[in-house]
């Protein structure tokens, strides 16, 4: 198993029960001992936030359609090696367990099958309002 360090500067990073419409997180891990750490900084987006945002951003319509067709997750990235993708969920909100499911899905696209998560509390916290 590869241990994934997950850092979140919002209250969700501290409390598994906090639910948010979206979250920016930092993900880092080492695939093999002695290798450099890989780092990603995705934005996690709930279905409720997607529906709210689509009126302002027509580019989101294909994502809405993917969920209508049964997708559980959708990854939007500018290239195959994008370090800052947007990861959407069909779930109405995001909490720590949902964030872990979203990130496990994303990391499988990067060749990581067996992962575990460790949440770390950053030096500063932002509130989502």
VOPAGU-2260 file (C-alpha; in pm, 1 decimal, decimal comma):
REM VOPAGU-2260
SITE   aa  ch    i         X         Y         Z
SITE  UNK   A    0       0,0       0,0       0,0
SITE  UNK   A    1     114,8     351,9     -81,6
SITE  UNK   A    2      48,3     610,2     187,8
SITE  UNK   A    3     -96,8     931,6      47,4
SITE  UNK   A    4     -46,6    1248,5     251,7
SITE  UNK   A    5    -347,7    1471,8     213,3
SITE  UNK   A    6    -343,6    1834,1     327,4
SITE  UNK   A    7    -651,8    2054,3     334,3
SITE  UNK   A    8    -654,3    2416,4     453,3
SITE  UNK   A    9   -1026,9    2409,2     522,7
SITE  UNK   A   10   -1221,0    2273,8     818,7
SITE  UNK   A   11   -1284,0    1945,0     636,4
SITE  UNK   A   12    -914,8    1869,6     677,8
SITE  UNK   A   13    -958,5    1859,3    1052,7
SITE  UNK   A   14   -1297,8    1692,9    1095,3
SITE  UNK   A   15   -1429,6    1388,0     905,6
SITE  UNK   A   16   -1788,6    1505,1     964,2
SITE  UNK   A   17   -1753,1    1847,2     794,8
SITE  UNK   A   18   -1928,9    1862,7     456,2
SITE  UNK   A   19   -1830,6    2113,4     189,6
SITE  UNK   A   20   -1941,6    2194,1    -166,7
SITE  UNK   A   21   -1580,0    2200,4    -290,9
SITE  UNK   A   22   -1226,1    2185,5    -158,0
SITE  UNK   A   23    -869,3    2248,5    -269,8
SITE  UNK   A   24    -632,7    1982,4    -139,4
SITE  UNK   A   25    -265,0    1891,9    -170,1
SITE  UNK   A   26    -173,6    1529,2    -228,3
SITE  UNK   A   27     178,8    1388,9    -204,2
SITE  UNK   A   28     332,3    1042,3    -203,1
SITE  UNK   A   29     639,7     842,5    -295,1
SITE  UNK   A   30     585,8     545,5    -527,4
SITE  UNK   A   31     906,8     360,8    -437,6
SITE  UNK   A   32    1162,9     414,0    -159,8
SITE  UNK   A   33    1433,2     652,6    -273,1
SITE  UNK   A   34    1217,5     818,9    -540,6
SITE  UNK   A   35    1113,0    1182,6    -531,0
SITE  UNK   A   36     771,5    1269,7    -396,0
SITE  UNK   A   37     492,8    1329,7    -646,3
SITE  UNK   A   38     255,2    1615,4    -569,9
SITE  UNK   A   39     -88,6    1705,3    -702,2
SITE  UNK   A   40    -315,7    1993,1    -603,2
SITE  UNK   A   41    -663,3    1905,4    -724,6
SITE  UNK   A   42    -987,6    2089,0    -666,7
SITE  UNK   A   43   -1263,3    1855,6    -548,3
SITE  UNK   A   44   -1613,0    1959,2    -659,9
SITE  UNK   A   45   -1947,8    1823,0    -539,3
SITE  UNK   A   46   -2244,0    1760,3    -767,3
SITE  UNK   A   47   -2441,3    2036,3    -593,7
SITE  UNK   A   48   -2164,1    2287,5    -668,7
SITE  UNK   A   49   -2140,2    2165,2   -1029,4
SITE  UNK   A   50   -2511,9    2226,1   -1083,3
SITE  UNK   A   51   -2484,1    2568,9    -923,0
SITE  UNK   A   52   -2181,3    2664,5   -1137,1
SITE  UNK   A   53   -2303,0    2537,2   -1473,9
SITE  UNK   A   54   -2526,6    2841,0   -1529,2
SITE  UNK   A   55   -2213,6    3056,9   -1522,9
SITE  UNK   A   56   -1985,8    2816,8   -1709,5
SITE  UNK   A   57   -2135,4    2635,4   -2010,2
SITE  UNK   A   58   -1809,4    2436,0   -2041,0
SITE  UNK   A   59   -1940,3    2228,1   -1746,6
SITE  UNK   A   60   -2233,9    2085,7   -1944,3
SITE  UNK   A   61   -2043,1    1772,9   -2062,4
SITE  UNK   A   62   -1967,6    1692,6   -1697,6
SITE  UNK   A   63   -2336,2    1725,6   -1605,8
SITE  UNK   A   64   -2419,4    1491,8   -1895,9
SITE  UNK   A   65   -2161,6    1236,7   -1779,9
SITE  UNK   A   66   -2334,6    1221,2   -1441,0
SITE  UNK   A   67   -2676,5    1191,5   -1606,2
SITE  UNK   A   68   -2534,1     886,9   -1786,7
SITE  UNK   A   69   -2427,4     721,0   -1460,8
SITE  UNK   A   70   -2071,4     840,3   -1400,7
SITE  UNK   A   71   -1963,9     841,6   -1038,3
SITE  UNK   A   72   -1661,4    1069,5   -1089,8
SITE  UNK   A   73   -1532,0    1298,3   -1363,2
SITE  UNK   A   74   -1177,5    1429,2   -1395,6
SITE  UNK   A   75   -1121,7    1751,4   -1586,8
SITE  UNK   A   76    -759,7    1825,2   -1670,9
SITE  UNK   A   77    -573,2    2032,0   -1924,6
SITE  UNK   A   78    -328,7    1752,0   -2012,6
SITE  UNK   A   79    -239,4    1394,9   -1916,5
SITE  UNK   A   80      23,2    1521,8   -1670,6
SITE  UNK   A   81    -190,3    1803,3   -1522,7
SITE  UNK   A   82     -96,3    1847,2   -1154,5
SITE  UNK   A   83    -403,8    2061,3   -1075,8
SITE  UNK   A   84    -707,5    1873,7   -1207,5
SITE  UNK   A   85   -1066,6    1933,5   -1110,5
SITE  UNK   A   86   -1226,2    1614,4    -980,2
SITE  UNK   A   87   -1606,2    1604,9    -971,4
SITE  UNK   A   88   -1826,3    1364,5    -776,3
SITE  UNK   A   89   -2187,7    1261,4    -823,3
SITE  UNK   A   90   -2227,4    1302,0    -447,1
SITE  UNK   A   91   -2411,1    1613,8    -325,1
SITE  UNK   A   92   -2129,4    1713,5     -87,5
SITE  UNK   A   93   -1766,5    1636,4      -3,5
SITE  UNK   A   94   -1642,7    1517,0     333,7
SITE  UNK   A   95   -1319,5    1332,1     413,1
SITE  UNK   A   96   -1449,8     985,3     312,6
SITE  UNK   A   97   -1584,1    1121,3     -18,8
SITE  UNK   A   98   -1260,4    1312,7     -80,8
SITE  UNK   A   99   -1068,8     986,4     -30,5
SITE  UNK   A  100   -1294,7     804,7    -277,7
SITE  UNK   A  101   -1250,0    1084,1    -533,1
SITE  UNK   A  102    -873,5    1086,5    -490,5
SITE  UNK   A  103    -846,1     706,2    -502,4
SITE  UNK   A  104   -1029,9     719,6    -836,0
SITE  UNK   A  105    -796,0     991,0    -964,5
SITE  UNK   A  106    -483,1     809,2    -842,5
SITE  UNK   A  107    -592,4     489,6   -1020,7
SITE  UNK   A  108    -566,9     692,5   -1343,7
SITE  UNK   A  109    -205,0     755,3   -1239,4
SITE  UNK   A  110    -134,8     384,2   -1189,5
SITE  UNK   A  111    -183,0     365,3    -811,4
SITE  UNK   A  112    -422,4      88,7    -707,3
SITE  UNK   A  113    -362,8      24,8    -337,8
SITE  UNK   A  114    -358,1     351,7    -144,0
SITE  UNK   A  115    -424,6     468,1     210,5
SITE  UNK   A  116    -472,2     825,3     324,2
SITE  UNK   A  117    -322,0    1028,2     606,2
SITE  UNK   A  118    -470,7    1372,7     665,2
SITE  UNK   A  119    -234,0    1636,5     799,9
SITE  UNK   A  120    -334,5    1959,5     961,9
SITE  UNK   A  121    -169,4    2259,9     792,4
SITE  UNK   A  122     -22,5    2563,8     962,5
SITE  UNK   A  123    -322,3    2779,8     867,3
SITE  UNK   A  124    -689,0    2713,7     797,1
SITE  UNK   A  125    -943,0    2892,2     577,5
SITE  UNK   A  126   -1315,8    2887,9     634,5
SITE  UNK   A  127   -1551,6    2809,4     350,1
SITE  UNK   A  128   -1844,6    3043,6     344,7
